[in-house]
Amino acid sequence: MSNPVLTILIAGPYRSGTNDDPELMAENLRKMEAAALPIFRAGHIPVIGEWFALPLLKQASSKHPGDEAYEEISYPVSRRILAKCDAILRIPGASKGGDGDVQLVLERGIKVYYNVENIIAV
């Protein structure tokens, strides 16, 4: 019998620790994305909140992180995604949003992983 396909949100620093520097934010996104391919290859569906939020922010004419559109979309999109996820991978690094995501899923009884290798073993 094969293992079930899990939808797994990858959470970690995006804006945190960047002083809103676009290059540092892009590097943080690359770190989250680095975990996505092994999760996919293990038979699961990786999801990153910024994959949804960034196009929405563009459509909402967000000018910079922290503006009204950013606050309307950024964290709420992750919370909505989590309603459909089976698990979360919390990658290292200080992250208010990532920590909030973990707290939310723990309250809901959803599995939290801290290492991609533990997901691959599922």
N, C-alpha and C positions, 0 to 999 in steps of 0.2 A: 504494500500500500504506500503510495507517495504522500509526502508531507503536504499540508495545505499551503496555498499561496497566501502570503501575508502582505498586506499593505503597510509599509514601514516609513514613518516620517523621520527624516534625518534632521536633528536639531542641534544647533551649536551657535557659536558667535557669527553674526553677520555685521551688525553695526557696532557692537561692543568693542571697545578698545581701539577704535579706528579714528576717533575725532572726526568722523564723517568723511574721511579721505576715501574717494571712490576707488582708488587702486587697492587700498587695504580691504575695503568691503568686497571687492571682486576676488581678492585672494582668499578671504574667508568663505566666499561662496564656492570657490574651487576646492577648498578643503572638504566642504560638505559633499560636493559632487564626486570627490574621489572615493567616497564610501558607496556611492550609488551603483556603480558597475558591478562590484562583487556581490552586492545584495541582489541585483537583477540576475546575475549568472547563477546565483543559488536558488533561483526559481521564484523570487518574490518581486514585489512592485515597490521600488524606492520612490519617495516623494520628498520634495524640499519646498517649504512654504514660499521661498523667493521665486520659484519657478512659476507660481501663480501670481504672487504679489507684484513682481516687477512689471509685467505687462499691464496690470490693472493700474499701477501707479502712473505709468506713462499715459494711459487713457484718461486718468483723472487729473492730468497736468501737474503732478507733484513736481515741485521745483527743487526740493532738498529733503534729506532725511529729517524727520521731526515736524515737517509742516502738517497742515490740517489733513491733506489727502493721505499722507504717510500714516498718520495716527489712525485715520479711518480704516485703512486697508491692511497695513503690515501685520500687526499681531492678530487682528480678527480673522484674517484668511487662514493662518495656521490653526487657530482654534476650530474653525469650520472643517478643515482638513482632518484634524484629529478625531472628529466625530465619526469619520469613516475609516480610521486606521486601526490595525490590529496590534501594532507595537510602535515603539519609538526607539531610535538610536540617538543617544546623546553623545556627541563627539566632544573631545576636550576643549577647554577654553571658557573663560568667563562670558556668560551670556544671560542677560535678564530674561529674554524671550525663551531661550532654551530651558532655563530653570523653571520658568512658568509653565512651559509645555510639559515638563517632567512632573511637576506637582499636579497638574490637571489630570494626566493619565494615571498617576498613582491613585488619585482619588476615585477614578473610574475603574480601577483594577486592571488596567491595560499594561502589558509587559513592557519593561524598560530594559534596553540593552545599552551597554557602555563600551562594547567592543564588537566590531564587525565580524570577527572570527566566530563569536558566539552565535551570530545569526546564520552564518554559513553552515554551522554544525546542526542547525534545526532541520 
